[in-house]
Amino acid sequence: MTFEYAPAPESKSIVKIQKEYGHFINGKFVKGKRHFATINPATEEVLSHVANGDKLDIDKAVQAAQVAYTKVWSKLSGAERGKYLYRIARILQERAREFAVLETMDNGKPIRETRDIDIPLVAAHFFYHAGWADKLDYVGVGTAPKAYGVVGQIIPWNFPLLMLAWKVAPALAAGNTVVLKPAESTPLTALLFAEVCQQAELPEGVVNIVTGVGETGAEIVNHPGIAKIAFTGSTEVGKLIAKAIADTKKVATLELGGKGANIVFEDAAIDQAVEGIVNGIFFNQGHVCCAGSRLLVQENVADEVIKKLQSRMEKIRLGDPLDKNTDIGAINSKAQLEKIKELAASGSAEGGEAWSPKCELPKNGFWFAPTIFTGVTQAHRIAREEIFGPVLSVLTFRTPAEAIEKANNTPFGLSAGIWSEKGSKVLWAAEQLRAGVIWANTFNKFDPASPFGGYKESGWGREGGRHGLKGYLKSKEQVM
Ligand code: ADP
């Protein structure tokens, strides 16, 4: 017997979206010139129009950040900077519901995730880095390290406010000022964050937010007043940024794509592993650079794992992201949906076998049913390319050595998961895997104290923890 759930939508009344937004420069909202629409991907309803920043806007923002750096922020003690970060963290907690609803509307991800994961983690990042602001001598770049100055930060649409927090909190704690560009399809929570900066009375110009498209991001990258770039996004754009700064003094942290292997050994607790597989690939519609998008399962337990996975997938609820019972929300944009469809079609064309649970896709908006592909080989595109959607490629292996070989056979190296009841096997596998983050008997767990980043084409540097802060500080020797 199955029970139908009654709709349980979260109210939208808590958010007040303006018809049009400008940029946030030098502590004030300034008018933009040209605007583009930002929509709710679950309904295609236009939420607002945001400004498309150009060279002049970036120039103004960088100038404001430079003045704020030299006149105010670099003169404050770490403890004083920390107070601002604590204040921001507390305001974010107070306004958590508002941020969660707005993020769900602009991004399409379920309220359950924005409410329980994104926004609490955002506040946690500010709290964590507030604590570091007066302890920079212990970060690991020698005593009295120095900030870079003005940092340019470009973020993606999959965790809009969380990626802002990953970037802004350490930059400010380390004493830098910032010019940040949110992704074109998810600018609204960054603009609400600008209000939080005003509410916290953060000195003007310390945080500047310029909305816009890829070219706006390129203006940040190429601006001579920017000392460091922090970017999260596609490997393709990461490469463009690396090339653009190659003959400059700019440094960069790049957090790029992934094709994480989630390895299930024969001795794993299978039910627990199945939960981890679901969380690994269907969390945030699979729009996760560290998603466990390749399941590597030991051949003798493969049938059992797949059967249990399918039965678990039958229970996944796809639909209105504002409904508190929804597990899978909308795909963030039409363009992303097309990309997922194209790669999934290639999976079938190359011989993979697709399976999805029965689920009705809403008429409006962008949707893709959770899907697993069995019969996938290493040569298939869906085993090699990042799909960035709710699509899992299932491969099998016979020996632990084969699992490692297959897991590492990728140009990426961001994440991996290991499922085994044997501690020695977990440690052995973790040592062999060429990935920046490795989870054992869990997946997609995040903490501000834990460094995150990739090997190979998954990027440069780390974000989070002491390692992440290092990327925002120069040693005394570097300054000389
Ligand atoms: P995705 O393919 O997932 O949308 P992108 O790498 O294209 O990821 O986008 C991530 C962020 O990078 C967005 O804020 C986007 O506007 C920005 N961006 C896109 N192209 C460029 C570029 N050439 N230079 C700088 N930023 C860019």
Residues whose N, C-alpha, C, O or C-beta is under 5 A from the ligand:
A	BS01	ADP	I154 I155 P156 K181 P182 A183 E184 G212 V213 G214 G217 A218 T232 G233 S234 V237 L240
